[in-house]
Amino acid sequence: MARVVIIGGGPGGYEAASAAAQLGAEVTVVDSDGIGGSAVLTDCVPSKTLIATAEVMTEVEEAGELGVRLDDGDDDPANSVRVDLSVVNKRVKALAAAQSSGISRRLDRDKVRVIQGRGRMDGPETVVVGDERLDADVVLIATGARPRILKGSEPDGERILTWEQVYELSELPERLIVVGSGVTGAEFASAYDALGSDVVLVSSRDRVLPGEDADAAAVLEDVFKRRGLTVLSKSRAESVKRHGDGVVVTLTDGRKVEGSHALLAVGSLPNTDDMNLLESGVSLTDGGFVQVDRVSRTTARGVYAAGDCTGVLMLASVAAMQGRIAMAHALGDAVTPLDQSTVSANVFTAPEIATVGLTQAVVDAGGSTALVVKVPLSDNARAKMQGVRDGFVKLFCLPNTGIVVGGVVVAPRASELIHPISLAVGTRLTVDQVAQSFTVYPSISGSVAEAARRLHLRN
């Protein structure tokens, strides 16, 4: 029986543990932060739970257009509804704990041993936890990542916060300054704006979400401005300091921005320190991420890595897939290497932005001759009924075969709408095959079929 030791209990770790147990291995998980890792306890599950409340507030704010009125005499429903952040955050933490407990029960059913503690390697075949040495035929490193901190701007957990600390707030920030306009910064800025905070988003680039589809980012920035959220473009933060009952963010050009709270969203650092990885033959990048190939192998024989500590598309879904692939490869099961061109991702803003496959940036740079079409949701009957006017569906296909190679959806619940495009990309469907599949009328997903019809290639 193969002995598998997994360092880290996040998605890469617990999915790998279940996969290895199913393949008949003796599995031990070494975890220091709680089963589920940051994805479940402090990052993905909590943030999307908070955002779920923000989504309701966004719907309430826009309900007046649909004829919704409240009985207090105010014609605007948004003026009559408020958020109790202490209740919201209590629910956030309860759901995160429940999800962690559910995963723990699953590992227990799979007869996976869990050891509480910090693991480090002593060569490629041994993991040390405290005084215990664990011999292993296969080791998986799945230690995740942590928020990067601006030098001289250390969080205090009260006014200067990381995204892991916001769930301790009992009252809604009066004026929240979000430093960083990547996915995390944009999501929290969108959420707290919907919850009722005055939000300022500090972006070092010329637009929000610099790594996402430019058309999608433009839609989101327009929505932000319409809702009164302040975006400071080309504005890099130099420091964040506590000032009385508030904070002051100093920009590199000397400007100062005052607020009640600041949220740092300036990237992540891998949790690979003090693990004896280099000494055990595991190569790291200059940034400290574990180097892996498409089947999650590191440079040390029998040692694999999965999740944010690898820096490969830092998504919980990718971490889980990397963990499963690693165990399949290590234990001799059929394996399909990770194909990043089929990975779907979502930005949980309002509206959401979902993507898969080929990007507009690659096409614009001449890296692909793909055909592109964009269908605005303003043409969609269901969107009009729901009062949705912001967003679009974009499809990419190869010029001769019509094979779908990518897509972008900007819409409410885009995370759900991207799935048919993901299926098309993953199974190499043509635009004609997508177009010939029935969609419900009226439905926002009908715009996916409409985009495919517009890309029809005549014989």
C-alpha positions as CSV (number, residue, x, y, z in Angstrom):
1,M,0.0,0.0,0.0
2,A,1.4,3.4,-1.1
3,R,2.0,5.9,1.7
4,V,0.9,9.4,0.8
5,V,1.6,12.4,2.9
6,I,-0.1,15.7,2.1
7,I,1.1,19.0,3.6
8,G,-1.9,21.4,3.6
9,G,-5.6,20.9,4.0
10,G,-7.0,23.3,1.4
11,P,-8.7,22.3,-1.9
12,G,-5.5,20.9,-3.4
13,G,-4.9,18.9,-0.3
14,Y,-8.3,17.5,0.7
15,E,-9.3,16.7,-2.9
16,A,-5.9,14.9,-3.4
17,A,-6.5,13.0,-0.1
18,S,-9.9,11.7,-1.2
19,A,-8.5,10.7,-4.6
20,A,-5.6,8.9,-3.1
21,A,-7.7,7.1,-0.6
22,Q,-10.0,5.9,-3.4
23,L,-7.0,4.5,-5.2
24,G,-6.1,2.5,-2.2
25,A,-3.3,4.5,-0.6
26,E,-2.6,5.1,3.1
27,V,-3.1,8.9,3.4
28,T,-2.1,11.4,6.0
29,V,-2.9,15.1,5.8
30,V,-0.8,17.5,7.8
31,D,-2.7,20.7,8.4
32,S,-2.1,23.8,10.6
33,D,-4.9,26.1,9.8
34,G,-8.1,24.0,9.7
35,I,-9.4,21.6,7.0
36,G,-10.4,23.5,4.0
37,G,-7.5,25.9,4.2
38,S,-7.8,29.6,3.4
39,A,-10.2,28.9,0.5
40,V,-12.8,27.6,2.9
41,L,-12.0,29.4,6.2
42,T,-10.8,32.9,5.2
43,D,-10.9,33.5,1.5
44,C,-13.2,32.0,-1.1
45,V,-16.2,30.7,0.9
46,P,-16.3,33.7,3.3
47,S,-15.9,36.3,0.5
48,K,-18.6,34.7,-1.7
49,T,-20.9,34.5,1.3
50,L,-20.5,38.2,2.0
51,I,-21.0,38.9,-1.7
52,A,-24.2,36.9,-1.7
53,T,-25.6,39.5,0.7
54,A,-24.2,42.2,-1.5
55,E,-26.1,40.7,-4.5
56,V,-29.4,41.0,-2.6
57,M,-28.7,44.6,-1.8
58,T,-27.9,45.3,-5.5
59,E,-31.2,43.7,-6.5
60,V,-33.0,45.8,-3.9
61,E,-31.4,49.0,-5.1
62,E,-32.6,48.3,-8.7
63,A,-36.0,46.9,-7.7
64,G,-37.7,50.3,-8.1
65,E,-37.4,50.1,-11.9
66,L,-39.4,46.8,-11.7
67,G,-42.2,48.4,-9.8
68,V,-41.3,47.2,-6.3
69,R,-42.5,49.5,-3.5
70,L,-42.3,49.3,0.2
71,D,-45.1,50.3,2.6
72,D,-43.1,53.0,4.5
73,G,-44.0,55.6,1.9
74,D,-40.5,55.8,0.3
75,D,-40.6,55.2,-3.4
76,D,-37.0,53.9,-3.4
77,P,-36.7,50.4,-1.8
78,A,-32.9,51.0,-1.4
79,N,-33.6,53.8,1.2
80,S,-35.6,51.4,3.4
81,V,-33.2,48.4,3.6
82,R,-29.9,48.3,5.5
83,V,-27.3,45.7,6.3
84,D,-26.4,44.5,9.8
85,L,-22.7,43.6,9.2
86,S,-22.4,41.8,12.5
87,V,-25.1,39.4,11.5
88,V,-23.7,39.0,8.0
89,N,-20.2,38.2,9.3
90,K,-21.6,35.8,11.9
91,R,-23.3,34.0,9.1
92,V,-20.1,34.1,7.0
93,K,-18.0,32.5,9.8
94,A,-20.7,29.9,10.6
95,L,-20.9,28.8,6.9
96,A,-17.1,28.6,6.6
97,A,-16.9,26.4,9.8
98,A,-19.7,24.2,8.6
99,Q,-18.0,23.7,5.2
100,S,-14.8,22.8,7.0
101,S,-16.6,20.3,9.2
102,G,-18.2,18.7,6.2
103,I,-14.9,18.2,4.5
104,S,-13.4,16.8,7.7
105,R,-16.2,14.2,7.9
106,R,-15.6,13.3,4.3
107,L,-11.9,12.7,5.0
108,D,-12.9,10.6,8.1
109,R,-15.1,8.5,5.9
110,D,-12.2,8.0,3.5
111,K,-10.1,6.9,6.4
112,V,-7.6,9.7,5.9
113,R,-5.5,10.5,9.0
114,V,-5.3,14.2,9.8
115,I,-2.4,15.6,11.9
116,Q,-2.6,19.1,13.4
117,G,0.7,20.9,12.9
118,R,3.1,22.4,10.5
119,G,4.9,20.0,8.2
120,R,8.3,20.4,6.7
121,M,10.4,18.0,4.5
122,D,13.5,16.1,5.4
123,G,14.4,14.9,2.0
124,P,11.9,13.8,-0.7
125,E,10.6,10.8,1.3
126,T,10.1,12.2,4.8
127,V,7.8,14.8,6.3
128,V,8.4,16.0,9.8
129,V,5.6,17.3,12.1
130,G,6.8,18.3,15.5
131,D,8.6,15.2,16.9
132,E,6.9,12.8,14.4
133,R,8.6,11.6,11.2
134,L,6.3,10.4,8.4
135,D,7.8,8.2,5.8
136,A,6.2,8.6,2.4
137,D,6.2,7.1,-1.1
138,V,4.4,10.3,-2.3
139,V,4.4,13.8,-0.9
140,L,2.1,16.5,-2.0
141,I,2.8,20.2,-1.0
142,A,-0.5,22.1,-0.8
143,T,0.3,24.9,1.6
144,G,-1.6,27.7,-0.2
145,A,-0.7,31.4,0.0
146,R,-1.2,34.4,2.2
147,P,-2.0,38.1,1.6
148,R,1.0,40.2,0.6
149,I,1.5,43.2,2.8
150,L,2.8,46.6,1.7
151,K,6.0,47.5,3.5
152,G,5.3,49.9,6.4
153,S,1.5,49.3,6.1
154,E,1.0,46.4,8.4
155,P,-2.6,45.5,9.1
156,D,-3.9,46.0,12.7
157,G,-7.1,44.0,12.2
158,E,-9.2,47.0,13.1
159,R,-8.8,49.8,10.6
160,I,-6.1,48.4,8.3
161,L,-7.3,45.0,7.1
162,T,-6.4,42.1,4.8
163,W,-9.2,40.2,3.1
164,E,-8.8,37.5,5.8
165,Q,-9.6,40.0,8.6
166,V,-12.7,41.8,7.4
167,Y,-15.1,39.3,8.9
168,E,-14.3,40.6,12.4
169,L,-15.9,43.9,11.7
170,S,-19.2,44.5,13.5
171,E,-20.2,47.7,11.7
172,L,-20.1,48.7,8.1
173,P,-17.1,50.8,7.2
174,E,-18.2,54.4,6.6
175,R,-15.5,55.0,4.0
176,L,-13.5,52.0,2.8
177,I,-10.3,52.5,0.8
178,V,-9.5,49.4,-1.2
179,V,-5.9,49.2,-2.2
180,G,-5.5,47.1,-5.3
181,S,-7.8,46.7,-8.3
182,G,-7.2,43.1,-9.2
183,V,-9.8,40.4,-8.8
184,T,-9.8,40.5,-4.9
185,G,-9.8,44.3,-4.7
186,A,-12.6,44.7,-7.3
187,E,-14.8,42.0,-5.6
188,F,-14.6,43.6,-2.2
189,A,-15.0,47.1,-3.6
190,S,-18.1,46.0,-5.4
191,A,-19.5,44.2,-2.4
192,Y,-19.0,46.9,0.2
193,D,-20.4,49.5,-2.2
194,A,-23.5,47.4,-2.5
195,L,-23.7,46.9,1.3
196,G,-23.7,50.7,1.8
197,S,-20.1,51.8,2.3
198,D,-18.6,54.8,0.6
199,V,-15.8,53.0,-1.4
200,V,-12.6,54.3,-2.9
201,L,-10.7,51.9,-5.1
202,V,-7.0,52.7,-5.6
203,S,-5.7,51.2,-8.9
204,S,-2.1,51.4,-9.9
205,R,-3.1,50.7,-13.5
206,D,-5.1,52.7,-16.0
207,R,-8.2,50.5,-15.4
208,V,-9.6,48.1,-12.9
209,L,-9.0,44.3,-13.4
210,P,-5.9,44.8,-15.6
211,G,-5.6,41.0,-16.0
212,E,-9.1,40.5,-17.3
213,D,-10.9,41.1,-20.6
214,A,-10.6,44.9,-21.4
215,D,-14.2,45.1,-22.6
216,A,-15.5,43.4,-19.4
217,A,-13.4,45.7,-17.2
218,A,-14.7,48.7,-19.0
219,V,-18.3,47.7,-18.3
220,L,-17.5,47.1,-14.6
221,E,-15.7,50.5,-14.3
222,D,-18.7,52.2,-15.9
223,V,-21.0,50.5,-13.4
224,F,-18.7,51.5,-10.5
225,K,-18.8,55.1,-11.5
226,R,-22.6,55.1,-12.0
227,R,-23.1,53.7,-8.5
228,G,-20.9,56.4,-7.0
229,L,-17.8,54.2,-6.3
230,T,-14.6,56.3,-6.7
231,V,-11.9,54.8,-8.8
232,L,-8.4,56.4,-8.6
233,S,-6.7,55.1,-11.7
234,K,-2.9,55.2,-12.2
235,S,-2.6,55.8,-8.4
236,R,-0.1,53.6,-6.6
237,A,-0.3,53.5,-2.8
238,E,3.0,54.2,-1.0
239,S,1.7,53.6,2.6
240,V,-1.4,53.0,4.7
241,K,-1.3,54.4,8.2
242,R,-3.7,54.5,11.1
243,H,-4.9,58.0,11.9
244,G,-7.1,58.4,15.0
245,D,-10.4,56.6,14.3
246,G,-9.5,56.3,10.6
247,V,-6.8,55.7,8.1
248,V,-4.7,57.7,5.6
249,V,-3.5,56.2,2.4
250,T,-0.6,58.1,0.9
251,L,-0.1,57.8,-2.8
252,T,3.3,57.9,-4.6
253,D,2.5,61.2,-6.1
254,G,2.0,62.7,-2.6
255,R,-1.8,62.7,-2.6
256,K,-3.5,61.5,0.6
257,V,-6.8,59.7,0.8
258,E,-8.6,59.5,4.1
259,G,-11.1,56.9,5.1
260,S,-12.5,55.0,8.1
261,H,-10.9,51.7,7.0
262,A,-8.5,50.4,4.4
263,L,-8.4,46.9,2.8
264,L,-5.2,45.7,1.4
265,A,-5.6,43.6,-1.8
266,V,-2.2,43.7,-3.4
267,G,-1.5,40.1,-4.2
268,S,-0.4,36.9,-2.5
269,L,2.7,35.2,-1.3
270,P,3.2,31.4,-1.3
271,N,3.4,29.6,2.0
272,T,6.7,27.8,1.3
273,D,9.0,29.4,3.9
274,D,10.8,27.2,6.4
275,M,9.7,23.9,4.8
276,N,13.2,22.7,3.8
277,L,12.0,22.5,0.2
278,L,15.1,23.5,-1.6
279,E,17.2,21.2,0.6
280,S,14.9,18.4,-0.3
281,G,15.3,18.9,-4.1
282,V,12.1,21.0,-4.7
283,S,12.8,24.0,-7.0
284,L,11.1,27.3,-6.3
285,T,10.7,30.4,-8.5
286,D,12.2,33.7,-7.5
287,G,8.9,34.5,-5.9
288,G,9.0,31.4,-3.8
289,F,6.3,29.4,-5.7
290,V,6.8,25.7,-6.2
291,Q,7.7,24.8,-9.8
292,V,5.5,22.1,-11.2
293,D,4.7,20.5,-14.6
294,R,1.3,19.8,-16.0
295,V,0.8,16.7,-13.9
296,S,1.8,18.6,-10.7
297,R,5.3,17.0,-10.4
298,T,8.1,19.1,-8.7
299,T,11.8,18.6,-9.4
300,A,12.1,16.1,-6.5
301,R,11.2,12.5,-7.3
302,G,7.9,11.5,-5.7
303,V,7.1,15.0,-4.6
304,Y,4.1,16.9,-6.1
305,A,2.5,20.3,-5.4
306,A,-0.9,21.8,-5.9
307,G,-2.8,25.0,-5.4
308,D,-1.8,28.6,-4.7
309,C,1.7,27.6,-3.5
310,T,2.4,26.8,-7.2
311,G,1.2,30.1,-8.6
312,V,-0.6,28.3,-11.4
313,L,-4.0,30.1,-11.9
314,M,-4.7,30.7,-8.2
315,L,-8.2,29.3,-8.2
316,A,-9.7,26.8,-5.8
317,S,-11.0,24.7,-8.8
318,V,-7.5,24.6,-10.2
319,A,-6.0,23.6,-6.9
320,A,-8.5,20.8,-6.6
321,M,-7.7,19.6,-10.1
322,Q,-4.0,19.8,-9.6
323,G,-4.4,17.6,-6.4
324,R,-6.4,15.0,-8.2
325,I,-4.1,14.9,-11.2
326,A,-1.1,14.5,-8.9
327,M,-2.5,11.5,-7.1
328,A,-3.6,9.9,-10.4
329,H,-0.1,10.3,-11.8
330,A,1.7,9.2,-8.7
331,L,-0.5,6.1,-8.0
332,G,-0.7,4.9,-11.6
333,D,-4.3,5.8,-12.5
334,A,-5.3,7.3,-15.9
335,V,-4.3,11.0,-15.9
336,T,-5.1,14.0,-18.1
337,P,-2.5,16.8,-17.7
338,L,-3.8,20.2,-16.7
339,D,-4.9,22.2,-19.7
340,Q,-5.0,25.9,-18.7
341,S,-6.9,26.8,-21.9
342,T,-10.0,25.0,-20.6
343,V,-10.1,26.6,-17.1
344,S,-13.1,28.8,-16.4
345,A,-12.8,31.6,-13.9
346,N,-15.1,34.2,-12.5
347,V,-14.9,37.6,-10.9
348,F,-17.7,38.0,-8.3
349,T,-18.4,41.6,-8.9
350,A,-21.8,43.1,-9.9
351,P,-22.1,42.3,-12.7
352,E,-20.0,39.1,-12.6
353,I,-17.2,38.5,-15.2
354,A,-16.7,34.9,-16.3
355,T,-14.0,33.8,-18.8
356,V,-12.7,30.6,-20.4
357,G,-10.0,29.8,-23.0
358,L,-8.6,32.3,-25.5
359,T,-8.5,35.9,-24.5
360,Q,-9.0,39.2,-26.4
361,A,-5.5,40.3,-25.5
362,V,-4.0,37.3,-27.3
363,V,-6.1,38.0,-30.4
364,D,-5.3,41.7,-30.4
365,A,-1.6,41.0,-30.0
366,G,-1.7,38.7,-33.1
367,G,-1.3,35.5,-31.2
368,S,-4.4,34.0,-32.7
369,T,-6.5,34.5,-35.9
370,A,-9.7,33.6,-34.1
371,L,-13.0,35.2,-35.1
372,V,-14.7,37.2,-32.3
373,V,-18.3,38.4,-31.8
374,K,-19.8,40.3,-28.9
375,V,-23.5,40.3,-28.2
376,P,-24.7,43.0,-25.7
377,L,-27.2,42.0,-23.1
378,S,-29.2,45.1,-24.0
379,D,-30.5,43.1,-27.0
380,N,-31.6,40.2,-24.7
381,A,-35.3,39.9,-23.9
382,R,-34.9,38.3,-20.5
383,A,-32.2,40.9,-19.5
384,K,-34.7,43.7,-20.3
385,M,-37.4,42.0,-18.2
386,Q,-35.0,41.8,-15.3
387,G,-33.8,45.4,-15.7
388,V,-30.3,44.2,-16.7
389,R,-28.6,46.6,-19.1
390,D,-24.9,46.1,-18.4
391,G,-23.0,43.2,-19.9
392,F,-22.4,41.0,-22.9
393,V,-21.6,37.6,-24.2
394,K,-18.4,37.2,-26.3
395,L,-17.3,34.1,-28.2
396,F,-14.1,33.2,-30.0
397,C,-13.8,30.5,-32.7
398,L,-11.2,29.2,-35.1
399,P,-11.6,30.7,-38.6
400,N,-11.8,27.6,-40.7
401,T,-13.4,24.9,-38.4
402,G,-15.6,27.1,-36.3
403,I,-14.4,25.4,-33.1
404,V,-15.1,27.4,-30.0
405,V,-11.9,28.3,-28.3
406,G,-12.9,30.9,-25.7
407,G,-15.6,33.1,-24.3
408,V,-16.4,35.9,-21.9
409,V,-19.7,36.6,-20.1
410,V,-20.5,39.8,-18.2
411,A,-23.8,39.5,-16.5
412,P,-25.5,38.7,-13.2
413,R,-24.7,35.0,-12.4
414,A,-22.1,34.9,-15.2
415,S,-20.4,32.1,-13.1
416,E,-23.4,29.9,-14.1
417,L,-23.7,31.1,-17.7
418,I,-20.0,30.4,-18.6
419,H,-20.6,26.6,-18.2
420,P,-22.0,25.9,-21.7
421,I,-19.1,27.8,-23.2
422,S,-16.6,25.8,-21.0
423,L,-18.2,22.6,-22.3
424,A,-17.8,23.8,-25.8
425,V,-14.2,24.7,-25.3
426,G,-13.3,21.5,-23.5
427,T,-15.0,19.2,-26.0
428,R,-14.1,21.3,-29.1
429,L,-17.6,22.0,-30.2
430,T,-18.2,24.2,-33.2
431,V,-20.2,27.4,-33.2
432,D,-22.8,25.6,-35.3
433,Q,-23.2,22.8,-32.8
434,V,-23.7,25.4,-30.0
435,A,-26.1,27.4,-32.1
436,Q,-28.2,24.3,-32.9
437,S,-28.7,23.4,-29.2
438,F,-32.0,24.7,-27.9
439,T,-32.1,27.5,-25.3
440,V,-35.0,28.5,-23.3
441,Y,-36.8,31.7,-24.5
442,P,-36.5,34.1,-22.9
443,S,-33.2,33.5,-21.2
444,I,-29.9,35.3,-20.8
445,S,-28.2,32.1,-22.0
446,G,-29.9,32.6,-25.3
447,S,-27.3,35.2,-26.0
448,V,-24.7,32.4,-26.0
449,A,-26.5,30.7,-28.8
450,E,-27.0,34.1,-30.6
451,A,-23.3,34.8,-30.5
452,A,-22.7,31.3,-31.9
453,R,-25.2,32.0,-34.7
454,R,-23.4,35.2,-35.6
455,L,-20.1,33.2,-36.0
456,H,-21.7,30.7,-38.4
457,L,-19.2,30.0,-41.3
458,R,-20.9,29.5,-44.7
459,N,-19.7,26.6,-46.7
